[in-house]
Amino acid sequence: MSTEYDGTTAPSPHAGAVEPAADPGWPLVDPDRDVRLLPDGTGHGRDAAAVRAVRAGFEEVKARVVAEGVWKAEPARGRVREPLHALPALAALHPLAEPVLRYRVETLVSCLQTLVRRYPYDAELRDFLGVPAAMDAVVHAYREAAASAGKAEGAAAHRETTAADRENTTADGENAAADGEDAAGPAVDLCRLDLLGSTLGTVRVLEFNPSCPGGLLSAGMLGRFWRESAAAPALEHWQVPPAPIEYPAWFADWLLAHGRRHGLEPPHLRKVGLFRPPEGTSFEFGLMAAQLRARGSEPVEADPADAAAVTALRLGYLKHLPVEGGPADTWHTFHAQLRRFAGRPPVPALVVPNLPAERWVAENKLCMAVLSDPRFRRLFPAAWRWSLDALVPWSRKLGDGITPAEAVAERARLVLKAPYSCRGRAVVIGADTPADEWERTVRSLGHRGWLVQEQVSAERLTSDEEPCHRDLVVPVLEGRVIGYGSRMSQGHLLNTARGGGTPVLYPPHPLPFPPHDEGRESA
């Protein structure tokens, strides 16, 4: 396969996908292309030849993981960093279920994009989300700066509309962009949907990870390692095409193209910032740096609070999750550079995808309640609502959509989540919590305004030798699905940083590839 990914979007071949009239019962994973080795070395799966191929290629794959520095997320203090826990497990999505799933996922991301762009103009939405004041100020300051620079008039030259924005319109021909939506506002440039469920009818999305989704470079490399190992003949027999995330420099190609589309010139791309606060994670920074070097750019790790470093760079990527009262409140120069425009058309002093003005809204878990609560269906055209109903679990805001008494009564089926949290923190599972403790929790004023969501079960891979669970990970770049991934664990917590392992999940059909970016080599 070609070794270059151009980092921009292209029309989707499934754009006209028709939703099935009823749940057809299709599994998410193709049972004929789903194999793994059990701890005792025996194989599990219908394809005996593929089982043998996995056994033959596993040591090669593990060796490449170590050789190319594919690490787990940062270990706990005092512990040694470990290589990614690659599992001897390969699968492909079901050929009938995947196009429908992809369409729904891309539509759902367009719904999240709508929330981000409507937020500054919709009082009910702002009040419901309750974005903390410091974060809210960042959102409004960026909007005002972009508007004053005339960015709204030049938006079409900088960002293409996603497929769902183009194709899903209301009955009277109106697009999803409602009155007051800022079409040039911050975008959900890159996200990773985490889903649970075993069939097209039962799968549900838990979160979007719309800030700095981890594991995407690792997942793509792992898929490529298997494809280049002794398991290659089995994958060729399966006829699974390479996903964009398998391309060796897809992330760097996209980031550099993102800078060019926002007005940066070749000299601005010679150095690229990899920003994170000192206490923040650098997960996959080494992989990002290697990709940037392969494209002729020098990666520069920097603290967003370092004014000198920030002003010396024009393009970067920010590794930071919004946390109320966090270090981002002091990044005055960083925020100022993002909203300082010059020239005609106006070009930002610093270009960073997934702007803080986007993250502070989209990362709020109450967005799931907005997507589920009937009060907010007015924000979305009818053509999108099928995808909302299909993928979004029942979700409400505690105290404004569900009362504490109702949450107490439904403890066994509910989960409570803080609006801003990550890695399973600040999550209370009703079924795992004693009734009296659950009641105290949901009646506490400190938890008022948290997300209450129906609990969704992970796919359970039944096997007497090794019972385990599997989830589905879907990376979306500028509105397009660019691959698939998964985590497996014997427990319910599917997190590679906390004991889970990484199998590989391939697409059954080619994912849309972008047109050639003529400016790529100029960096």
C-alpha positions as CSV (number, residue, x, y, z in Angstrom):
1,M,0.0,0.0,0.0
2,S,1.0,3.6,-0.4
3,T,2.9,5.0,2.6
4,E,1.3,8.4,2.6
5,Y,-2.0,9.7,4.0
6,D,-3.1,13.2,2.8
7,G,-4.9,14.2,6.0
8,T,-8.1,15.7,4.4
9,T,-11.6,14.4,3.9
10,A,-13.3,13.0,0.8
11,P,-16.9,12.0,-0.1
12,S,-18.1,8.9,1.6
13,P,-19.2,6.0,-0.5
14,H,-21.9,5.1,2.0
15,A,-23.4,8.6,2.0
16,G,-26.7,7.3,0.8
17,A,-26.8,4.5,3.3
18,V,-30.4,3.5,4.2
19,E,-31.2,2.7,7.8
20,P,-32.8,-0.7,8.1
21,A,-36.5,-0.5,8.9
22,A,-36.0,-2.8,11.9
23,D,-33.0,-4.1,13.8
24,P,-31.7,-6.9,11.5
25,G,-29.7,-8.5,14.4
26,W,-26.4,-8.1,12.5
27,P,-23.3,-8.7,14.8
28,L,-20.8,-5.9,14.9
29,V,-17.9,-8.3,14.4
30,D,-18.0,-10.8,11.5
31,P,-18.0,-14.3,13.2
32,D,-16.1,-15.8,10.2
33,R,-13.3,-13.3,10.7
34,D,-12.8,-13.2,14.5
35,V,-9.9,-15.2,15.9
36,R,-7.8,-15.1,19.1
37,L,-5.3,-17.2,21.0
38,L,-6.3,-18.3,24.5
39,P,-3.8,-18.2,27.4
40,D,-3.1,-21.9,27.0
41,G,-2.1,-21.4,23.4
42,T,-5.2,-22.9,21.9
43,G,-7.1,-21.0,19.2
44,H,-10.6,-19.7,19.3
45,G,-12.5,-18.9,16.1
46,R,-14.0,-20.4,13.0
47,D,-11.1,-19.8,10.7
48,A,-8.5,-22.4,11.6
49,A,-6.0,-21.1,9.1
50,A,-6.3,-17.6,10.6
51,V,-5.7,-19.0,14.1
52,R,-2.5,-20.6,12.9
53,A,-1.5,-17.4,11.2
54,V,-2.0,-15.4,14.4
55,R,0.1,-17.9,16.3
56,A,2.9,-17.6,13.7
57,G,2.9,-13.8,13.6
58,F,2.4,-12.9,17.3
59,E,6.1,-12.9,18.3
60,E,6.9,-10.7,15.3
61,V,4.3,-8.2,16.3
62,K,5.4,-8.1,19.9
63,A,9.0,-7.5,18.8
64,R,8.0,-4.6,16.6
65,V,5.9,-3.0,19.4
66,V,9.1,-2.8,21.5
67,A,11.4,-1.9,18.6
68,E,9.2,1.0,17.5
69,G,8.4,2.4,20.9
70,V,4.7,1.7,21.1
71,W,4.1,2.2,24.8
72,K,1.2,2.1,27.2
73,A,0.1,5.4,28.7
74,E,2.3,6.7,31.5
75,P,2.7,4.3,34.3
76,A,1.9,5.1,38.0
77,R,4.7,7.0,39.8
78,G,7.7,4.7,40.5
79,R,6.8,2.1,37.9
80,V,8.6,1.4,34.7
81,R,7.0,2.2,31.3
82,E,5.7,-0.9,29.6
83,P,5.2,-1.7,25.9
84,L,1.6,-1.7,24.6
85,H,-0.1,-5.0,25.6
86,A,-0.8,-6.4,22.1
87,L,-3.1,-9.3,22.1
88,P,-3.0,-12.3,19.7
89,A,-6.5,-11.4,18.4
90,L,-7.7,-10.2,15.0
91,A,-11.1,-9.5,13.7
92,A,-13.1,-7.6,11.0
93,L,-16.4,-5.8,11.3
94,H,-19.4,-7.4,9.8
95,P,-19.7,-6.3,6.1
96,L,-23.4,-5.4,6.4
97,A,-23.3,-3.8,9.8
98,E,-20.2,-1.6,9.2
99,P,-21.5,0.8,6.6
100,V,-24.6,1.6,8.7
101,L,-22.5,1.9,11.9
102,R,-20.1,4.3,10.1
103,Y,-23.0,6.4,8.8
104,R,-24.5,6.7,12.3
105,V,-21.2,7.5,13.9
106,E,-20.4,10.3,11.4
107,T,-23.9,11.7,11.9
108,L,-23.5,11.6,15.6
109,V,-20.2,13.6,15.4
110,S,-22.1,16.2,13.3
111,C,-24.6,16.4,16.1
112,L,-21.8,17.1,18.6
113,Q,-20.4,19.7,16.2
114,T,-23.8,21.4,16.2
115,L,-23.7,21.7,20.0
116,V,-20.2,23.2,19.8
117,R,-21.2,25.8,17.3
118,R,-24.6,26.6,18.7
119,Y,-23.3,27.0,22.3
120,P,-22.5,30.7,22.2
121,Y,-25.9,31.6,20.8
122,D,-28.3,29.2,22.6
123,A,-29.1,30.3,26.2
124,E,-30.9,27.1,27.1
125,L,-28.0,25.0,25.9
126,R,-25.5,27.1,27.8
127,D,-27.5,27.0,31.0
128,F,-27.9,23.2,30.7
129,L,-24.3,22.4,30.1
130,G,-23.1,24.7,32.9
131,V,-19.6,25.1,31.4
132,P,-17.4,26.6,34.2
133,A,-16.9,30.4,34.0
134,A,-13.2,30.3,33.1
135,M,-13.8,27.8,30.3
136,D,-16.9,29.7,29.1
137,A,-14.8,32.9,28.9
138,V,-12.4,31.1,26.6
139,V,-15.2,30.0,24.3
140,H,-16.7,33.5,24.0
141,A,-13.3,35.2,23.6
142,Y,-12.4,33.0,20.7
143,R,-15.8,33.6,19.0
144,E,-15.5,37.3,19.3
145,A,-11.9,37.4,18.0
146,A,-12.8,35.2,15.1
147,A,-15.8,37.3,14.2
148,S,-13.9,40.6,14.4
149,A,-11.2,39.2,12.1
150,G,-13.8,38.4,9.5
151,K,-13.2,34.6,9.8
152,A,-16.9,33.8,9.3
153,E,-16.8,35.2,5.8
154,G,-13.7,33.1,4.9
155,A,-14.8,29.9,6.6
156,A,-15.5,27.9,3.4
157,A,-11.8,28.3,2.3
158,H,-10.5,26.8,5.5
159,R,-12.7,23.9,6.4
160,E,-15.0,21.6,4.3
161,T,-18.4,20.7,5.6
162,T,-18.7,17.2,6.9
163,A,-20.7,14.6,4.9
164,A,-23.6,14.6,7.3
165,D,-23.7,18.4,7.2
166,R,-24.0,18.3,3.4
167,E,-26.4,15.4,3.0
168,N,-28.7,15.4,6.0
169,T,-31.1,18.2,5.7
170,T,-34.5,19.0,7.0
171,A,-37.7,18.4,5.0
172,D,-37.8,22.0,4.0
173,G,-34.3,22.0,2.7
174,E,-32.6,23.6,5.7
175,N,-29.2,22.3,6.8
176,A,-28.4,21.3,10.3
177,A,-26.8,24.7,10.9
178,A,-29.6,26.4,12.6
179,D,-30.1,30.2,13.0
180,G,-27.4,31.6,15.1
181,E,-24.9,28.7,14.6
182,D,-21.4,29.9,13.9
183,A,-20.4,28.0,10.8
184,A,-16.8,29.2,11.2
185,G,-16.6,28.4,14.9
186,P,-14.4,25.8,16.6
187,A,-14.6,22.3,15.1
188,V,-14.5,18.8,16.4
189,D,-11.4,18.1,14.2
190,L,-10.4,14.7,15.7
191,C,-12.3,12.5,18.2
192,R,-12.6,8.9,19.2
193,L,-15.9,7.3,20.0
194,D,-16.0,4.6,22.6
195,L,-18.9,2.2,22.1
196,L,-20.2,-0.9,23.9
197,G,-22.5,-3.6,22.5
198,S,-22.3,-6.7,20.4
199,T,-24.8,-6.1,17.6
200,L,-25.9,-3.2,15.4
201,G,-29.1,-2.9,17.4
202,T,-27.4,-2.9,20.9
203,V,-24.3,-0.9,20.4
204,R,-24.2,2.5,22.2
205,V,-21.7,5.3,22.4
206,L,-20.3,6.1,25.8
207,E,-18.2,9.1,25.0
208,F,-16.6,11.1,22.2
209,N,-13.1,11.9,23.5
210,P,-13.1,15.2,21.5
211,S,-10.0,16.7,23.0
212,C,-6.8,14.7,22.4
213,P,-8.0,11.1,21.8
214,G,-5.3,8.6,22.7
215,G,-4.4,5.2,21.2
216,L,-5.1,6.1,17.6
217,L,-1.5,6.0,16.4
218,S,-0.8,2.9,18.4
219,A,-3.9,1.1,17.0
220,G,-2.9,2.0,13.4
221,M,0.7,0.8,13.9
222,L,-0.5,-2.5,15.5
223,G,-2.8,-3.1,12.5
224,R,0.1,-2.5,10.1
225,F,2.5,-4.8,12.2
226,W,0.0,-7.7,11.9
227,R,-0.4,-7.0,8.1
228,E,3.4,-7.2,7.7
229,S,3.9,-10.3,9.8
230,A,3.5,-14.0,9.2
231,A,-0.3,-13.4,9.6
232,A,-0.4,-11.5,6.2
233,P,-1.7,-14.5,4.2
234,A,-4.7,-14.8,6.5
235,L,-5.5,-11.1,6.3
236,E,-5.2,-11.2,2.5
237,H,-7.7,-14.1,2.5
238,W,-10.0,-12.0,4.6
239,Q,-9.7,-9.2,2.1
240,V,-9.6,-6.5,4.7
241,P,-8.3,-3.2,3.2
242,P,-5.9,-0.9,5.1
243,A,-7.5,1.9,7.1
244,P,-6.1,5.4,7.0
245,I,-4.8,5.0,10.6
246,E,-2.5,2.2,9.4
247,Y,-0.6,4.7,7.1
248,P,2.9,5.4,8.7
249,A,2.6,9.2,8.8
250,W,-1.2,9.8,8.7
251,F,-1.2,12.0,11.8
252,A,1.7,14.2,10.7
253,D,0.2,14.5,7.2
254,W,-3.1,15.6,8.6
255,L,-1.7,18.1,11.1
256,L,0.5,19.7,8.5
257,A,-2.4,19.9,6.0
258,H,-4.5,21.4,8.8
259,G,-2.0,24.2,9.2
260,R,-1.9,24.8,5.5
261,R,-5.7,25.0,5.2
262,H,-5.6,27.6,8.0
263,G,-3.2,29.8,6.0
264,L,0.2,28.8,7.3
265,E,3.1,28.8,4.8
266,P,5.9,26.2,4.5
267,P,8.3,28.1,6.8
268,H,5.7,27.9,9.5
269,L,5.6,24.1,9.3
270,R,9.3,23.5,9.9
271,K,8.8,23.4,13.7
272,V,5.6,21.9,15.2
273,G,4.7,22.2,18.9
274,L,3.6,19.2,20.9
275,F,2.0,21.0,23.9
276,R,1.2,19.6,27.3
277,P,1.4,20.9,30.9
278,P,4.2,19.4,33.0
279,E,1.9,17.2,34.9
280,G,0.0,16.1,31.8
281,T,0.4,12.9,29.8
282,S,2.8,12.6,26.8
283,F,1.1,9.4,25.6
284,E,2.0,8.8,21.9
285,F,4.1,12.0,21.7
286,G,7.1,9.9,20.7
287,L,5.0,8.4,17.8
288,M,3.8,11.8,16.8
289,A,7.4,13.2,16.8
290,A,8.6,10.3,14.6
291,Q,5.9,11.0,12.1
292,L,6.6,14.7,12.0
293,R,10.4,14.0,11.5
294,A,9.5,11.7,8.6
295,R,7.8,14.6,7.0
296,G,10.7,17.0,7.5
297,S,9.3,18.9,10.5
298,E,11.0,19.3,13.8
299,P,8.8,18.4,16.8
300,V,9.1,20.7,19.8
301,E,7.7,19.6,23.2
302,A,6.5,22.7,25.1
303,D,4.4,23.7,28.1
304,P,1.4,25.8,27.0
305,A,2.2,28.1,29.9
306,D,5.7,28.9,28.4
307,A,5.1,32.2,26.6
308,A,8.4,32.2,24.8
309,A,7.9,28.7,23.4
310,V,4.3,29.4,22.4
311,T,5.1,32.6,20.5
312,A,7.9,30.9,18.6
313,L,5.6,28.3,17.0
314,R,2.8,28.6,14.5
315,L,1.4,25.1,14.5
316,G,0.9,22.6,17.2
317,Y,-1.1,19.8,18.9
318,L,-2.4,20.1,22.4
319,K,-2.5,17.1,24.8
320,H,-4.8,18.2,27.5
321,L,-8.2,17.3,28.9
322,P,-10.4,20.0,30.2
323,V,-10.6,19.9,34.0
324,E,-12.3,22.6,36.1
325,G,-9.7,24.8,37.8
326,G,-6.9,23.1,35.8
327,P,-3.7,24.6,34.5
328,A,-5.4,25.9,31.3
329,D,-6.7,28.8,33.4
330,T,-3.1,30.3,33.4
331,W,-2.3,29.8,29.7
332,H,-2.8,33.4,28.8
333,T,-0.3,33.7,26.0
334,F,-1.4,30.3,24.5
335,H,-5.1,31.4,24.4
336,A,-4.2,34.8,23.1
337,Q,-2.2,33.4,20.2
338,L,-5.0,31.1,19.2
339,R,-7.4,34.1,18.8
340,R,-4.9,36.6,17.3
341,F,-5.5,36.9,13.6
342,A,-3.6,38.9,11.0
343,G,-3.7,39.4,7.2
344,R,-6.3,38.9,4.6
345,P,-7.6,36.3,4.7
346,P,-7.0,36.4,8.4
347,V,-4.5,33.7,9.7
348,P,-4.2,32.7,13.3
349,A,-0.9,33.4,15.1
350,L,-1.1,29.8,16.4
351,V,-3.0,26.9,14.7
352,V,-4.1,24.0,16.9
353,P,-6.8,21.5,16.0
354,N,-9.5,20.8,18.6
355,L,-9.3,24.3,19.9
356,P,-9.8,24.8,23.7
357,A,-13.0,26.7,22.7
358,E,-14.2,23.4,21.2
359,R,-13.0,21.1,24.0
360,W,-14.5,23.1,26.8
361,V,-17.9,22.4,25.3
362,A,-17.6,19.0,23.6
363,E,-15.7,17.3,26.4
364,N,-18.6,18.1,28.8
365,K,-20.3,14.7,29.4
366,L,-23.7,16.5,29.7
367,C,-23.5,16.7,25.9
368,M,-24.7,13.1,26.0
369,A,-27.8,14.3,27.9
370,V,-28.4,17.0,25.3
371,L,-28.3,14.3,22.6
372,S,-30.8,12.2,24.5
373,D,-33.2,14.6,26.1
374,P,-36.2,15.4,23.9
375,R,-36.1,19.0,24.8
376,F,-33.1,19.5,22.6
377,R,-34.2,17.7,19.5
378,R,-35.0,21.1,18.1
379,L,-31.3,21.5,17.5
380,F,-31.1,18.6,14.9
381,P,-32.8,18.0,11.6
382,A,-35.1,15.0,11.5
383,A,-32.7,13.0,9.3
384,W,-30.2,12.9,12.1
385,R,-32.5,11.8,14.8
386,W,-32.5,8.1,13.7
387,S,-28.8,8.0,14.5
388,L,-29.3,9.7,17.8
389,D,-32.0,7.1,18.8
390,A,-29.8,4.2,17.6
391,L,-26.5,5.1,19.3
392,V,-27.1,7.4,22.3
393,P,-28.0,5.6,25.5
394,W,-30.7,7.1,27.7
395,S,-29.0,10.1,29.4
396,R,-30.2,12.9,31.6
397,K,-28.9,15.6,33.9
398,L,-29.4,15.0,37.6
399,G,-31.8,17.6,38.9
400,D,-32.8,18.7,35.4
401,G,-34.2,15.8,33.5
402,I,-34.2,13.2,36.3
403,T,-34.9,13.7,40.0
404,P,-32.7,12.2,42.8
405,A,-35.7,10.1,43.8
406,E,-36.0,8.7,40.3
407,A,-32.3,7.9,40.2
408,V,-32.6,6.1,43.6
409,A,-35.4,4.0,42.3
410,E,-33.5,3.0,39.1
411,R,-30.1,2.4,40.8
412,A,-29.5,-1.0,39.2
413,R,-29.6,0.3,35.6
414,L,-27.9,3.7,36.0
415,V,-24.4,5.2,36.0
416,L,-23.5,8.6,37.4
417,K,-20.7,10.6,35.8
418,A,-19.0,14.0,36.5
419,P,-19.3,16.4,33.6
420,Y,-15.5,16.6,33.3
421,S,-13.6,13.5,34.1
422,C,-11.5,10.9,32.3
423,R,-10.1,7.3,32.6
424,G,-13.0,6.0,34.5
425,R,-12.6,8.6,37.4
426,A,-15.6,10.2,39.0
427,V,-17.9,7.4,37.7
428,V,-20.4,5.7,40.1
429,I,-22.0,2.5,38.8
430,G,-25.3,1.9,40.4
431,A,-25.3,-1.9,40.2
432,D,-21.9,-2.0,41.9
433,T,-22.8,0.5,44.7
434,P,-24.7,-0.4,47.9
435,A,-28.2,1.1,47.8
436,D,-27.7,3.4,50.8
437,E,-24.4,4.7,49.4
438,W,-26.0,5.3,46.0
439,E,-28.9,7.2,47.6
440,R,-26.5,9.4,49.6
441,T,-24.5,10.1,46.4
442,V,-27.4,11.1,44.1
443,R,-29.1,13.2,46.8
444,S,-25.8,15.1,47.5
445,L,-25.9,18.6,46.3
446,G,-22.3,18.1,45.2
447,H,-23.5,15.7,42.5
448,R,-26.4,17.8,41.3
449,G,-25.9,18.5,37.6
450,W,-23.9,15.3,36.9
451,L,-24.8,13.0,34.0
452,V,-27.1,10.1,34.8
453,Q,-26.9,7.4,32.1
454,E,-28.3,3.9,31.5
455,Q,-25.6,1.3,32.0
456,V,-24.4,-0.3,28.7
457,S,-22.9,-3.8,28.8
458,A,-19.7,-4.6,26.9
459,E,-19.7,-7.5,24.5
460,R,-18.8,-10.7,26.4
461,L,-16.7,-13.2,24.5
462,T,-17.9,-16.5,25.9
463,S,-15.2,-19.1,26.5
464,D,-14.8,-21.5,29.3
465,E,-11.0,-21.0,29.2
466,E,-11.0,-17.2,29.1
467,P,-14.2,-15.1,29.7
468,C,-13.5,-11.5,28.6
469,H,-15.1,-8.4,27.3
470,R,-14.5,-6.3,24.2
471,D,-15.4,-2.8,23.2
472,L,-15.4,-0.8,19.9
473,V,-13.3,2.3,19.3
474,V,-14.0,4.5,16.3
475,P,-11.6,7.4,15.4
476,V,-13.2,10.2,13.4
477,L,-11.1,12.8,11.6
478,E,-12.8,15.9,10.3
479,G,-16.2,14.1,10.2
480,R,-14.9,10.8,8.6
481,V,-14.3,7.4,10.2
482,I,-10.6,6.6,9.6
483,G,-10.4,3.2,11.2
484,Y,-11.5,0.9,14.0
485,G,-10.0,-0.3,17.2
486,S,-10.8,-2.3,20.3
487,R,-9.8,-3.1,23.9
488,M,-10.2,-6.5,25.6
489,S,-10.2,-7.2,29.3
490,Q,-11.3,-9.9,31.7
491,G,-13.0,-7.2,33.7
492,H,-15.5,-4.6,32.8
493,L,-12.9,-1.8,32.8
494,L,-11.7,-1.7,29.2
495,N,-8.7,0.6,29.4
496,T,-5.2,-0.3,28.2
497,A,-3.6,1.9,30.9
498,R,-5.4,-0.1,33.6
499,G,-4.9,-3.7,32.6
500,G,-6.7,-4.1,29.3
501,G,-5.1,-5.4,26.1
502,T,-5.2,-4.4,22.5
503,P,-6.5,-6.6,19.7
504,V,-6.9,-5.4,16.1
505,L,-10.1,-4.7,14.4
506,Y,-10.1,-4.2,10.6
507,P,-12.7,-2.5,8.3
508,P,-14.4,-4.9,5.9
509,H,-14.7,-2.2,3.2
510,P,-12.3,0.6,2.0
511,L,-12.7,3.7,4.1
512,P,-12.8,6.9,2.0
513,F,-9.4,8.2,1.2
514,P,-8.6,11.9,0.7
515,P,-7.5,13.6,-2.5
516,H,-3.8,14.3,-2.9
517,D,-2.5,17.3,-0.9
518,E,-0.2,19.1,-3.3
519,G,1.4,21.1,-0.5
520,R,2.4,18.1,1.6
521,E,6.0,17.8,0.4
522,S,6.7,21.5,0.8
523,A,6.9,21.2,4.6
